[in-house]
Amino acid sequence: MENMRVMNDASLEPWLGNIIDLTLSDGTHRIGLLQKVDHEWAQLSAGRGNPTIVDGGKVRISDAVSIVRASRN
């Protein structure tokens, strides 16, 4: 399931508690467990034993352009 439209907090709410891959408008990705969403920011967690996420896991929702369930390798 992929979502290719403008993101807002309602776009991310159904993904809470899932490991997701967010593609940002600059082409980078943020992968992690979606823990919290407010009207402007999402909080991702890397999980125990994984490298920390850039910017402490905070992602501006308006910078996100797509969201998919992250693959598990």
mmCIF file of the N, C-alpha and C atoms, coordinates in Angstrom:
data_MODEL
# 
_entry.id   MODEL 
# 
loop_
_atom_site.group_PDB 
_atom_site.id 
_atom_site.type_symbol 
_atom_site.label_atom_id 
_atom_site.label_alt_id 
_atom_site.label_comp_id 
_atom_site.label_asym_id 
_atom_site.label_entity_id 
_atom_site.label_seq_id 
_atom_site.pdbx_PDB_ins_code 
_atom_site.Cartn_x 
_atom_site.Cartn_y 
_atom_site.Cartn_z 
_atom_site.occupancy 
_atom_site.B_iso_or_equiv 
_atom_site.pdbx_formal_charge 
_atom_site.auth_seq_id 
_atom_site.auth_comp_id 
_atom_site.auth_asym_id 
_atom_site.auth_atom_id 
_atom_site.pdbx_PDB_model_num 
ATOM 1   N N  . MET A 1 1  ? 0.852  -1.170 0.000  1.00 0.00 ? 1  MET A N  1 
ATOM 2   C CA . MET A 1 1  ? 0.000  0.000  0.000  1.00 0.00 ? 1  MET A CA 1 
ATOM 3   C C  . MET A 1 1  ? 0.896  1.230  0.000  1.00 0.00 ? 1  MET A C  1 
ATOM 4   N N  . GLU A 1 2  ? 0.756  2.067  -0.994 1.00 0.00 ? 2  GLU A N  1 
ATOM 5   C CA . GLU A 1 2  ? 1.577  3.260  -1.096 1.00 0.00 ? 2  GLU A CA 1 
ATOM 6   C C  . GLU A 1 2  ? 0.680  4.483  -1.226 1.00 0.00 ? 2  GLU A C  1 
ATOM 7   N N  . ASN A 1 3  ? 1.115  5.559  -0.651 1.00 0.00 ? 3  ASN A N  1 
ATOM 8   C CA . ASN A 1 3  ? 0.347  6.786  -0.633 1.00 0.00 ? 3  ASN A CA 1 
ATOM 9   C C  . ASN A 1 3  ? 1.206  7.887  -1.247 1.00 0.00 ? 3  ASN A C  1 
ATOM 10  N N  . MET A 1 4  ? 0.788  8.458  -2.393 1.00 0.00 ? 4  MET A N  1 
ATOM 11  C CA . MET A 1 4  ? 1.590  9.470  -3.083 1.00 0.00 ? 4  MET A CA 1 
ATOM 12  C C  . MET A 1 4  ? 0.825  10.788 -3.165 1.00 0.00 ? 4  MET A C  1 
ATOM 13  N N  . ARG A 1 5  ? 0.463  11.367 -2.040 1.00 0.00 ? 5  ARG A N  1 
ATOM 14  C CA . ARG A 1 5  ? -0.228 12.654 -2.021 1.00 0.00 ? 5  ARG A CA 1 
ATOM 15  C C  . ARG A 1 5  ? 0.341  13.484 -0.890 1.00 0.00 ? 5  ARG A C  1 
ATOM 16  N N  . VAL A 1 6  ? -0.154 14.685 -0.738 1.00 0.00 ? 6  VAL A N  1 
ATOM 17  C CA . VAL A 1 6  ? 0.329  15.544 0.334  1.00 0.00 ? 6  VAL A CA 1 
ATOM 18  C C  . VAL A 1 6  ? 0.013  14.884 1.676  1.00 0.00 ? 6  VAL A C  1 
ATOM 19  N N  . MET A 1 7  ? 1.025  14.798 2.513  1.00 0.00 ? 7  MET A N  1 
ATOM 20  C CA . MET A 1 7  ? 0.862  14.154 3.816  1.00 0.00 ? 7  MET A CA 1 
ATOM 21  C C  . MET A 1 7  ? 0.358  15.155 4.847  1.00 0.00 ? 7  MET A C  1 
ATOM 22  N N  . ASN A 1 8  ? -0.458 14.658 5.748  1.00 0.00 ? 8  ASN A N  1 
ATOM 23  C CA . ASN A 1 8  ? -0.869 15.423 6.926  1.00 0.00 ? 8  ASN A CA 1 
ATOM 24  C C  . ASN A 1 8  ? -0.979 14.441 8.082  1.00 0.00 ? 8  ASN A C  1 
ATOM 25  N N  . ASP A 1 9  ? -1.314 14.929 9.265  1.00 0.00 ? 9  ASP A N  1 
ATOM 26  C CA . ASP A 1 9  ? -1.361 14.036 10.420 1.00 0.00 ? 9  ASP A CA 1 
ATOM 27  C C  . ASP A 1 9  ? -2.372 12.921 10.228 1.00 0.00 ? 9  ASP A C  1 
ATOM 28  N N  . ALA A 1 10 ? -3.475 13.172 9.548  1.00 0.00 ? 10 ALA A N  1 
ATOM 29  C CA . ALA A 1 10 ? -4.472 12.127 9.301  1.00 0.00 ? 10 ALA A CA 1 
ATOM 30  C C  . ALA A 1 10 ? -3.921 11.036 8.383  1.00 0.00 ? 10 ALA A C  1 
ATOM 31  N N  . SER A 1 11 ? -2.998 11.397 7.495  1.00 0.00 ? 11 SER A N  1 
ATOM 32  C CA . SER A 1 11 ? -2.376 10.414 6.600  1.00 0.00 ? 11 SER A CA 1 
ATOM 33  C C  . SER A 1 11 ? -1.540 9.408  7.380  1.00 0.00 ? 11 SER A C  1 
ATOM 34  N N  . LEU A 1 12 ? -0.933 9.861  8.468  1.00 0.00 ? 12 LEU A N  1 
ATOM 35  C CA . LEU A 1 12 ? -0.019 9.006  9.226  1.00 0.00 ? 12 LEU A CA 1 
ATOM 36  C C  . LEU A 1 12 ? -0.691 8.243  10.372 1.00 0.00 ? 12 LEU A C  1 
ATOM 37  N N  . GLU A 1 13 ? -1.794 8.748  10.887 1.00 0.00 ? 13 GLU A N  1 
ATOM 38  C CA . GLU A 1 13 ? -2.460 8.119  12.041 1.00 0.00 ? 13 GLU A CA 1 
ATOM 39  C C  . GLU A 1 13 ? -2.666 6.608  11.872 1.00 0.00 ? 13 GLU A C  1 
ATOM 40  N N  . PRO A 1 14 ? -3.143 6.120  10.716 1.00 0.00 ? 14 PRO A N  1 
ATOM 41  C CA . PRO A 1 14 ? -3.346 4.668  10.583 1.00 0.00 ? 14 PRO A CA 1 
ATOM 42  C C  . PRO A 1 14 ? -2.061 3.845  10.671 1.00 0.00 ? 14 PRO A C  1 
ATOM 43  N N  . TRP A 1 15 ? -0.920 4.475  10.519 1.00 0.00 ? 15 TRP A N  1 
ATOM 44  C CA . TRP A 1 15 ? 0.364  3.796  10.533 1.00 0.00 ? 15 TRP A CA 1 
ATOM 45  C C  . TRP A 1 15 ? 1.006  3.749  11.924 1.00 0.00 ? 15 TRP A C  1 
ATOM 46  N N  . LEU A 1 16 ? 0.410  4.375  12.920 1.00 0.00 ? 16 LEU A N  1 
ATOM 47  C CA . LEU A 1 16 ? 0.972  4.361  14.278 1.00 0.00 ? 16 LEU A CA 1 
ATOM 48  C C  . LEU A 1 16 ? 1.225  2.930  14.730 1.00 0.00 ? 16 LEU A C  1 
ATOM 49  N N  . GLY A 1 17 ? 2.392  2.688  15.309 1.00 0.00 ? 17 GLY A N  1 
ATOM 50  C CA . GLY A 1 17 ? 2.749  1.370  15.801 1.00 0.00 ? 17 GLY A CA 1 
ATOM 51  C C  . GLY A 1 17 ? 3.318  0.445  14.742 1.00 0.00 ? 17 GLY A C  1 
ATOM 52  N N  . ASN A 1 18 ? 3.486  0.931  13.525 1.00 0.00 ? 18 ASN A N  1 
ATOM 53  C CA . ASN A 1 18 ? 4.054  0.136  12.437 1.00 0.00 ? 18 ASN A CA 1 
ATOM 54  C C  . ASN A 1 18 ? 5.441  0.653  12.079 1.00 0.00 ? 18 ASN A C  1 
ATOM 55  N N  . ILE A 1 19 ? 6.268  -0.230 11.545 1.00 0.00 ? 19 ILE A N  1 
ATOM 56  C CA . ILE A 1 19 ? 7.572  0.168  11.035 1.00 0.00 ? 19 ILE A CA 1 
ATOM 57  C C  . ILE A 1 19 ? 7.346  0.640  9.607  1.00 0.00 ? 19 ILE A C  1 
ATOM 58  N N  . ILE A 1 20 ? 7.677  1.910  9.362  1.00 0.00 ? 20 ILE A N  1 
ATOM 59  C CA . ILE A 1 20 ? 7.365  2.523  8.080  1.00 0.00 ? 20 ILE A CA 1 
ATOM 60  C C  . ILE A 1 20 ? 8.611  3.068  7.399  1.00 0.00 ? 20 ILE A C  1 
ATOM 61  N N  . ASP A 1 21 ? 8.480  3.311  6.116  1.00 0.00 ? 21 ASP A N  1 
ATOM 62  C CA . ASP A 1 21 ? 9.515  3.953  5.308  1.00 0.00 ? 21 ASP A CA 1 
ATOM 63  C C  . ASP A 1 21 ? 8.882  5.216  4.737  1.00 0.00 ? 21 ASP A C  1 
ATOM 64  N N  . LEU A 1 22 ? 9.310  6.370  5.244  1.00 0.00 ? 22 LEU A N  1 
ATOM 65  C CA . LEU A 1 22 ? 8.835  7.656  4.737  1.00 0.00 ? 22 LEU A CA 1 
ATOM 66  C C  . LEU A 1 22 ? 9.830  8.168  3.715  1.00 0.00 ? 22 LEU A C  1 
ATOM 67  N N  . THR A 1 23 ? 9.351  8.530  2.543  1.00 0.00 ? 23 THR A N  1 
ATOM 68  C CA . THR A 1 23 ? 10.186 9.206  1.566  1.00 0.00 ? 23 THR A CA 1 
ATOM 69  C C  . THR A 1 23 ? 9.913  10.690 1.703  1.00 0.00 ? 23 THR A C  1 
ATOM 70  N N  . LEU A 1 24 ? 10.973 11.460 1.848  1.00 0.00 ? 24 LEU A N  1 
ATOM 71  C CA . LEU A 1 24 ? 10.850 12.907 2.009  1.00 0.00 ? 24 LEU A CA 1 
ATOM 72  C C  . LEU A 1 24 ? 11.026 13.608 0.670  1.00 0.00 ? 24 LEU A C  1 
ATOM 73  N N  . SER A 1 25 ? 10.598 14.852 0.597  1.00 0.00 ? 25 SER A N  1 
ATOM 74  C CA . SER A 1 25 ? 10.624 15.609 -0.650 1.00 0.00 ? 25 SER A CA 1 
ATOM 75  C C  . SER A 1 25 ? 12.031 15.776 -1.221 1.00 0.00 ? 25 SER A C  1 
ATOM 76  N N  . ASP A 1 26 ? 13.057 15.675 -0.380 1.00 0.00 ? 26 ASP A N  1 
ATOM 77  C CA . ASP A 1 26 ? 14.433 15.775 -0.876 1.00 0.00 ? 26 ASP A CA 1 
ATOM 78  C C  . ASP A 1 26 ? 14.980 14.435 -1.375 1.00 0.00 ? 26 ASP A C  1 
ATOM 79  N N  . GLY A 1 27 ? 14.143 13.389 -1.357 1.00 0.00 ? 27 GLY A N  1 
ATOM 80  C CA . GLY A 1 27 ? 14.534 12.073 -1.858 1.00 0.00 ? 27 GLY A CA 1 
ATOM 81  C C  . GLY A 1 27 ? 15.103 11.140 -0.802 1.00 0.00 ? 27 GLY A C  1 
ATOM 82  N N  . THR A 1 28 ? 15.321 11.629 0.411  1.00 0.00 ? 28 THR A N  1 
ATOM 83  C CA . THR A 1 28 ? 15.837 10.777 1.478  1.00 0.00 ? 28 THR A CA 1 
ATOM 84  C C  . THR A 1 28 ? 14.711 9.957  2.095  1.00 0.00 ? 28 THR A C  1 
ATOM 85  N N  . HIS A 1 29 ? 15.098 8.951  2.861  1.00 0.00 ? 29 HIS A N  1 
ATOM 86  C CA . HIS A 1 29 ? 14.144 8.083  3.535  1.00 0.00 ? 29 HIS A CA 1 
ATOM 87  C C  . HIS A 1 29 ? 14.376 8.121  5.032  1.00 0.00 ? 29 HIS A C  1 
ATOM 88  N N  . ARG A 1 30 ? 13.318 7.979  5.782  1.00 0.00 ? 30 ARG A N  1 
ATOM 89  C CA . ARG A 1 30 ? 13.386 7.772  7.226  1.00 0.00 ? 30 ARG A CA 1 
ATOM 90  C C  . ARG A 1 30 ? 12.631 6.486  7.499  1.00 0.00 ? 30 ARG A C  1 
ATOM 91  N N  . ILE A 1 31 ? 13.299 5.534  8.111  1.00 0.00 ? 31 ILE A N  1 
ATOM 92  C CA . ILE A 1 31 ? 12.701 4.237  8.399  1.00 0.00 ? 31 ILE A CA 1 
ATOM 93  C C  . ILE A 1 31 ? 12.700 4.034  9.898  1.00 0.00 ? 31 ILE A C  1 
ATOM 94  N N  . GLY A 1 32 ? 11.552 3.652  10.445 1.00 0.00 ? 32 GLY A N  1 
ATOM 95  C CA . GLY A 1 32 ? 11.464 3.405  11.872 1.00 0.00 ? 32 GLY A CA 1 
ATOM 96  C C  . GLY A 1 32 ? 10.045 3.132  12.309 1.00 0.00 ? 32 GLY A C  1 
ATOM 97  N N  . LEU A 1 33 ? 9.906  2.878  13.591 1.00 0.00 ? 33 LEU A N  1 
ATOM 98  C CA . LEU A 1 33 ? 8.612  2.633  14.207 1.00 0.00 ? 33 LEU A CA 1 
ATOM 99  C C  . LEU A 1 33 ? 7.925  3.968  14.438 1.00 0.00 ? 33 LEU A C  1 
ATOM 100 N N  . LEU A 1 34 ? 6.753  4.159  13.851 1.00 0.00 ? 34 LEU A N  1 
ATOM 101 C CA . LEU A 1 34 ? 6.007  5.405  14.021 1.00 0.00 ? 34 LEU A CA 1 
ATOM 102 C C  . LEU A 1 34 ? 5.366  5.389  15.394 1.00 0.00 ? 34 LEU A C  1 
ATOM 103 N N  . GLN A 1 35 ? 5.801  6.312  16.263 1.00 0.00 ? 35 GLN A N  1 
ATOM 104 C CA . GLN A 1 35 ? 5.350  6.323  17.642 1.00 0.00 ? 35 GLN A CA 1 
ATOM 105 C C  . GLN A 1 35 ? 4.330  7.401  17.948 1.00 0.00 ? 35 GLN A C  1 
ATOM 106 N N  . LYS A 1 36 ? 4.471  8.564  17.334 1.00 0.00 ? 36 LYS A N  1 
ATOM 107 C CA . LYS A 1 36 ? 3.632  9.686  17.712 1.00 0.00 ? 36 LYS A CA 1 
ATOM 108 C C  . LYS A 1 36 ? 3.473  10.625 16.532 1.00 0.00 ? 36 LYS A C  1 
ATOM 109 N N  . VAL A 1 37 ? 2.279  11.215 16.425 1.00 0.00 ? 37 VAL A N  1 
ATOM 110 C CA . VAL A 1 37 ? 1.997  12.167 15.361 1.00 0.00 ? 37 VAL A CA 1 
ATOM 111 C C  . VAL A 1 37 ? 1.236  13.333 15.964 1.00 0.00 ? 37 VAL A C  1 
ATOM 112 N N  . ASP A 1 38 ? 1.644  14.569 15.621 1.00 0.00 ? 38 ASP A N  1 
ATOM 113 C CA . ASP A 1 38 ? 0.801  15.721 15.943 1.00 0.00 ? 38 ASP A CA 1 
ATOM 114 C C  . ASP A 1 38 ? 0.528  16.444 14.630 1.00 0.00 ? 38 ASP A C  1 
ATOM 115 N N  . HIS A 1 39 ? 0.007  17.626 14.662 1.00 0.00 ? 39 HIS A N  1 
ATOM 116 C CA . HIS A 1 39 ? -0.381 18.288 13.410 1.00 0.00 ? 39 HIS A CA 1 
ATOM 117 C C  . HIS A 1 39 ? 0.793  18.647 12.504 1.00 0.00 ? 39 HIS A C  1 
ATOM 118 N N  . GLU A 1 40 ? 2.009  18.707 13.047 1.00 0.00 ? 40 GLU A N  1 
ATOM 119 C CA . GLU A 1 40 ? 3.160  19.115 12.238 1.00 0.00 ? 40 GLU A CA 1 
ATOM 120 C C  . GLU A 1 40 ? 4.294  18.082 12.191 1.00 0.00 ? 40 GLU A C  1 
ATOM 121 N N  . TRP A 1 41 ? 4.455  17.283 13.233 1.00 0.00 ? 41 TRP A N  1 
ATOM 122 C CA . TRP A 1 41 ? 5.607  16.387 13.365 1.00 0.00 ? 41 TRP A CA 1 
ATOM 123 C C  . TRP A 1 41 ? 5.190  14.938 13.579 1.00 0.00 ? 41 TRP A C  1 
ATOM 124 N N  . ALA A 1 42 ? 6.041  14.032 13.104 1.00 0.00 ? 42 ALA A N  1 
ATOM 125 C CA . ALA A 1 42 ? 5.924  12.605 13.394 1.00 0.00 ? 42 ALA A CA 1 
ATOM 126 C C  . ALA A 1 42 ? 7.194  12.195 14.143 1.00 0.00 ? 42 ALA A C  1 
ATOM 127 N N  . GLN A 1 43 ? 7.063  11.235 15.040 1.00 0.00 ? 43 GLN A N  1 
ATOM 128 C CA . GLN A 1 43 ? 8.212  10.745 15.803 1.00 0.00 ? 43 GLN A CA 1 
ATOM 129 C C  . GLN A 1 43 ? 8.446  9.282  15.451 1.00 0.00 ? 43 GLN A C  1 
ATOM 130 N N  . LEU A 1 44 ? 9.645  8.985  14.933 1.00 0.00 ? 44 LEU A N  1 
ATOM 131 C CA . LEU A 1 44 ? 10.040 7.618  14.602 1.00 0.00 ? 44 LEU A CA 1 
ATOM 132 C C  . LEU A 1 44 ? 11.068 7.127  15.604 1.00 0.00 ? 44 LEU A C  1 
ATOM 133 N N  . SER A 1 45 ? 11.028 5.844  15.889 1.00 0.00 ? 45 SER A N  1 
ATOM 134 C CA . SER A 1 45 ? 11.998 5.228  16.782 1.00 0.00 ? 45 SER A CA 1 
ATOM 135 C C  . SER A 1 45 ? 12.772 4.176  16.002 1.00 0.00 ? 45 SER A C  1 
ATOM 136 N N  . ALA A 1 46 ? 14.085 4.147  16.206 1.00 0.00 ? 46 ALA A N  1 
ATOM 137 C CA . ALA A 1 46 ? 14.932 3.188  15.493 1.00 0.00 ? 46 ALA A CA 1 
ATOM 138 C C  . ALA A 1 46 ? 14.817 1.778  16.066 1.00 0.00 ? 46 ALA A C  1 
ATOM 139 N N  . GLY A 1 47 ? 14.459 1.673  17.309 1.00 0.00 ? 47 GLY A N  1 
ATOM 140 C CA . GLY A 1 47 ? 14.398 0.349  17.931 1.00 0.00 ? 47 GLY A CA 1 
ATOM 141 C C  . GLY A 1 47 ? 15.727 -0.038 18.541 1.00 0.00 ? 47 GLY A C  1 
ATOM 142 N N  . ARG A 1 48 ? 15.657 -0.932 19.472 1.00 0.00 ? 48 ARG A N  1 
ATOM 143 C CA . ARG A 1 48 ? 16.847 -1.370 20.199 1.00 0.00 ? 48 ARG A CA 1 
ATOM 144 C C  . ARG A 1 48 ? 17.843 -2.040 19.256 1.00 0.00 ? 48 ARG A C  1 
ATOM 145 N N  . GLY A 1 49 ? 19.099 -1.633 19.354 1.00 0.00 ? 49 GLY A N  1 
ATOM 146 C CA . GLY A 1 49 ? 20.163 -2.247 18.573 1.00 0.00 ? 49 GLY A CA 1 
ATOM 147 C C  . GLY A 1 49 ? 20.328 -1.693 17.168 1.00 0.00 ? 49 GLY A C  1 
ATOM 148 N N  . ASN A 1 50 ? 19.481 -0.746 16.763 1.00 0.00 ? 50 ASN A N  1 
ATOM 149 C CA . ASN A 1 50 ? 19.590 -0.145 15.436 1.00 0.00 ? 50 ASN A CA 1 
ATOM 150 C C  . ASN A 1 50 ? 20.255 1.225  15.534 1.00 0.00 ? 50 ASN A C  1 
ATOM 151 N N  . PRO A 1 51 ? 20.875 1.676  14.446 1.00 0.00 ? 51 PRO A N  1 
ATOM 152 C CA . PRO A 1 51 ? 21.473 3.018  14.471 1.00 0.00 ? 51 PRO A CA 1 
ATOM 153 C C  . PRO A 1 51 ? 20.393 4.078  14.703 1.00 0.00 ? 51 PRO A C  1 
ATOM 154 N N  . THR A 1 52 ? 20.781 5.163  15.344 1.00 0.00 ? 52 THR A N  1 
ATOM 155 C CA . THR A 1 52 ? 19.811 6.224  15.612 1.00 0.00 ? 52 THR A CA 1 
ATOM 156 C C  . THR A 1 52 ? 19.357 6.872  14.308 1.00 0.00 ? 52 THR A C  1 
ATOM 157 N N  . ILE A 1 53 ? 18.167 7.430  14.345 1.00 0.00 ? 53 ILE A N  1 
ATOM 158 C CA . ILE A 1 53 ? 17.583 8.083  13.179 1.00 0.00 ? 53 ILE A CA 1 
ATOM 159 C C  . ILE A 1 53 ? 18.032 9.545  13.171 1.00 0.00 ? 53 ILE A C  1 
ATOM 160 N N  . VAL A 1 54 ? 18.298 10.071 11.977 1.00 0.00 ? 54 VAL A N  1 
ATOM 161 C CA . VAL A 1 54 ? 18.690 11.473 11.812 1.00 0.00 ? 54 VAL A CA 1 
ATOM 162 C C  . VAL A 1 54 ? 17.675 12.371 12.517 1.00 0.00 ? 54 VAL A C  1 
ATOM 163 N N  . ASP A 1 55 ? 18.155 13.434 13.126 1.00 0.00 ? 55 ASP A N  1 
ATOM 164 C CA . ASP A 1 55 ? 17.314 14.415 13.828 1.00 0.00 ? 55 ASP A CA 1 
ATOM 165 C C  . ASP A 1 55 ? 16.527 13.805 14.983 1.00 0.00 ? 55 ASP A C  1 
ATOM 166 N N  . GLY A 1 56 ? 17.038 12.735 15.560 1.00 0.00 ? 56 GLY A N  1 
ATOM 167 C CA . GLY A 1 56 ? 16.380 12.121 16.704 1.00 0.00 ? 56 GLY A CA 1 
ATOM 168 C C  . GLY A 1 56 ? 15.052 11.459 16.370 1.00 0.00 ? 56 GLY A C  1 
ATOM 169 N N  . GLY A 1 57 ? 14.783 11.253 15.104 1.00 0.00 ? 57 GLY A N  1 
ATOM 170 C CA . GLY A 1 57 ? 13.552 10.593 14.693 1.00 0.00 ? 57 GLY A CA 1 
ATOM 171 C C  . GLY A 1 57 ? 12.389 11.530 14.433 1.00 0.00 ? 57 GLY A C  1 
ATOM 172 N N  . LYS A 1 58 ? 12.578 12.833 14.653 1.00 0.00 ? 58 LYS A N  1 
ATOM 173 C CA . LYS A 1 58 ? 11.513 13.802 14.359 1.00 0.00 ? 58 LYS A CA 1 
ATOM 174 C C  . LYS A 1 58 ? 11.494 14.097 12.868 1.00 0.00 ? 58 LYS A C  1 
ATOM 175 N N  . VAL A 1 59 ? 10.299 14.008 12.272 1.00 0.00 ? 59 VAL A N  1 
ATOM 176 C CA . VAL A 1 59 ? 10.139 14.270 10.847 1.00 0.00 ? 59 VAL A CA 1 
ATOM 177 C C  . VAL A 1 59 ? 8.986  15.246 10.662 1.00 0.00 ? 59 VAL A C  1 
ATOM 178 N N  . ARG A 1 60 ? 9.223  16.308 9.911  1.00 0.00 ? 60 ARG A N  1 
ATOM 179 C CA . ARG A 1 60 ? 8.145  17.252 9.596  1.00 0.00 ? 60 ARG A CA 1 
ATOM 180 C C  . ARG A 1 60 ? 7.224  16.571 8.583  1.00 0.00 ? 60 ARG A C  1 
ATOM 181 N N  . ILE A 1 61 ? 5.966  16.428 8.930  1.00 0.00 ? 61 ILE A N  1 
ATOM 182 C CA . ILE A 1 61 ? 5.009  15.709 8.097  1.00 0.00 ? 61 ILE A CA 1 
ATOM 183 C C  . ILE A 1 61 ? 4.889  16.341 6.710  1.00 0.00 ? 61 ILE A C  1 
ATOM 184 N N  . SER A 1 62 ? 4.937  17.648 6.618  1.00 0.00 ? 62 SER A N  1 
ATOM 185 C CA . SER A 1 62 ? 4.794  18.321 5.324  1.00 0.00 ? 62 SER A CA 1 
ATOM 186 C C  . SER A 1 62 ? 5.946  18.005 4.370  1.00 0.00 ? 62 SER A C  1 
ATOM 187 N N  . ASP A 1 63 ? 7.079  17.486 4.888  1.00 0.00 ? 63 ASP A N  1 
ATOM 188 C CA . ASP A 1 63 ? 8.207  17.095 4.042  1.00 0.00 ? 63 ASP A CA 1 
ATOM 189 C C  . ASP A 1 63 ? 8.046  15.698 3.455  1.00 0.00 ? 63 ASP A C  1 
ATOM 190 N N  . ALA A 1 64 ? 7.094  14.916 3.956  1.00 0.00 ? 64 ALA A N  1 
ATOM 191 C CA . ALA A 1 64 ? 6.898  13.541 3.495  1.00 0.00 ? 64 ALA A CA 1 
ATOM 192 C C  . ALA A 1 64 ? 6.080  13.522 2.214  1.00 0.00 ? 64 ALA A C  1 
ATOM 193 N N  . VAL A 1 65 ? 6.498  12.681 1.259  1.00 0.00 ? 65 VAL A N  1 
ATOM 194 C CA . VAL A 1 65 ? 5.770  12.562 -0.003 1.00 0.00 ? 65 VAL A CA 1 
ATOM 195 C C  . VAL A 1 65 ? 5.181  11.172 -0.218 1.00 0.00 ? 65 VAL A C  1 
ATOM 196 N N  . SER A 1 66 ? 5.716  10.151 0.475  1.00 0.00 ? 66 SER A N  1 
ATOM 197 C CA . SER A 1 66 ? 5.121  8.822  0.388  1.00 0.00 ? 66 SER A CA 1 
ATOM 198 C C  . SER A 1 66 ? 5.404  8.039  1.660  1.00 0.00 ? 66 SER A C  1 
ATOM 199 N N  . ILE A 1 67 ? 4.550  7.070  1.903  1.00 0.00 ? 67 ILE A N  1 
ATOM 200 C CA . ILE A 1 67 ? 4.690  6.215  3.075  1.00 0.00 ? 67 ILE A CA 1 
ATOM 201 C C  . ILE A 1 67 ? 4.351  4.785  2.674  1.00 0.00 ? 67 ILE A C  1 
ATOM 202 N N  . VAL A 1 68 ? 5.203  3.855  3.066  1.00 0.00 ? 68 VAL A N  1 
ATOM 203 C CA . VAL A 1 68 ? 4.955  2.436  2.831  1.00 0.00 ? 68 VAL A CA 1 
ATOM 204 C C  . VAL A 1 68 ? 5.403  1.671  4.076  1.00 0.00 ? 68 VAL A C  1 
ATOM 205 N N  . ARG A 1 69 ? 4.904  0.467  4.212  1.00 0.00 ? 69 ARG A N  1 
ATOM 206 C CA . ARG A 1 69 ? 5.368  -0.408 5.275  1.00 0.00 ? 69 ARG A CA 1 
ATOM 207 C C  . ARG A 1 69 ? 6.808  -0.785 4.951  1.00 0.00 ? 69 ARG A C  1 
ATOM 208 N N  . ALA A 1 70 ? 7.700  -0.647 5.906  1.00 0.00 ? 70 ALA A N  1 
ATOM 209 C CA . ALA A 1 70 ? 9.116  -0.967 5.690  1.00 0.00 ? 70 ALA A CA 1 
ATOM 210 C C  . ALA A 1 70 ? 9.292  -2.474 5.554  1.00 0.00 ? 70 ALA A C  1 
ATOM 211 N N  . SER A 1 71 ? 10.211 -2.866 4.681  1.00 0.00 ? 71 SER A N  1 
ATOM 212 C CA . SER A 1 71 ? 10.500 -4.280 4.523  1.00 0.00 ? 71 SER A CA 1 
ATOM 213 C C  . SER A 1 71 ? 11.262 -4.786 5.728  1.00 0.00 ? 71 SER A C  1 
ATOM 214 N N  . ARG A 1 72 ? 11.093 -6.030 6.023  1.00 0.00 ? 72 ARG A N  1 
ATOM 215 C CA . ARG A 1 72 ? 11.794 -6.634 7.174  1.00 0.00 ? 72 ARG A CA 1 
ATOM 216 C C  . ARG A 1 72 ? 12.834 -7.599 6.624  1.00 0.00 ? 72 ARG A C  1 
ATOM 217 N N  . ASN A 1 73 ? 14.098 -7.231 6.792  1.00 0.00 ? 73 ASN A N  1 
ATOM 218 C CA . ASN A 1 73 ? 15.187 -8.081 6.305  1.00 0.00 ? 73 ASN A CA 1 
ATOM 219 C C  . ASN A 1 73 ? 15.889 -8.726 7.444  1.00 0.00 ? 73 ASN A C  1 
# 
